[in-house]
Amino acid sequence: MKRNDSFLMPDYYIHFMCKMGECRHACCEGWPVSISRDDYFRLLGLECDADLRRRIDCGAHILDHATPERYAQITHKYDGQCHMRMEDGRCAIQATLGEDLLPEVCRLYPRALRTTGHNECSCTASCERVIEMLFFRKEPLSLIEREIEYTPLRNGTNTVFDETSGNEQEFRLQLIKIIQDRSLPLNRRIINLGKELKVETKADNSECPIDTMRQIVSILDEKSVSLCDYGVSILDQITSIDKYQVLKAVFESCYPDWQSGIENVIVNHLFYSRFPFGDEGMSFKDEFYALCLIYALIRFLCIGAVGVSDGDEYLTDVLAAAFRMIEHMPFHKYASALMHGLGITDDNLISLLSI
Ligand code: SF4
């Protein structure tokens, strides 16, 4: 049964439109999309024409370790496409029976609605269109309150953290303001955000840690199918600090507004992931380490991307692939362990922000 409620959201949310057939890396292509038990059996029981029935019967398989939330997975055709995807990029279920009969994940993606604590919604930056709306916009994101119609979701619990005793949203919006303070360079703003989280980082004048970033990207390539191909090509570009400096100059001249672009992508991630109160329940310090890694990774990938291919499309694809890993895997959970494993501590964390 649908409801109407007021939600806090980034201002782009009301303007989001899927690119459908125009999308170069559609979410209906090659992604291991899992659907719930309710959605799976509802699909099997749908009254529909023979063509759609054939698509649905081939279109999903029950997972080995099925749970009510992750019960079945979309089965892809030989070309990586979902069986329900039509030539023009539309979904045959939505096109013939309407949006309400889509599995929840397909109906919502890239949107994410949260109704625990405060009603909030935003979009994940793993979507090509969302990255385009964030990175290529100069003005900062603003948060707006709008009433939207939605189908109530199965929700998790709302955790109150001692540090903020119920004022989580207020505290989070305060942190977002720090990241949007354009009187300072973006990496300085991140340091200031760390101070707000009581993470004291020491000044560090050591050289830009290119070797460490190369190690990090190689490790992440192994963990993320989405990022892998891009990571390998980018590592072939950034082979030394000199090569890095050359590409950095190219990137910053091609994208003079890179700070506002990356700021928007990071602010969206902070809001989307409810930073620093992420679902993994990490400490503020670990959350801050993860944020520093996200900043350094975005910078490193963007700078390497201009060496692989000029033009906005490749850069967009690299960023969307990176956020498939960051926002659809427990990235915040293993980020600080990964960094500690490579010798990054409070003493030299700042060097990562000099990337
Ligand atoms: S990735 Fe985004 S733009 Fe592309 S098909 Fe999916 S929702 Fe649409």
Boltz pocket constraint, residues with backbone or C-beta under 6 A from the ligand:
constraints:
  - pocket:
      binder: B
      contacts: [[A, 17], [A, 18], [A, 19], [A, 20], [A, 23], [A, 24], [A, 25], [A, 26], [A, 27], [A, 28], [A, 109], [A, 110], [A, 126], [A, 127], [A, 128], [A, 129], [A, 130]]
      max_distance: 6.0
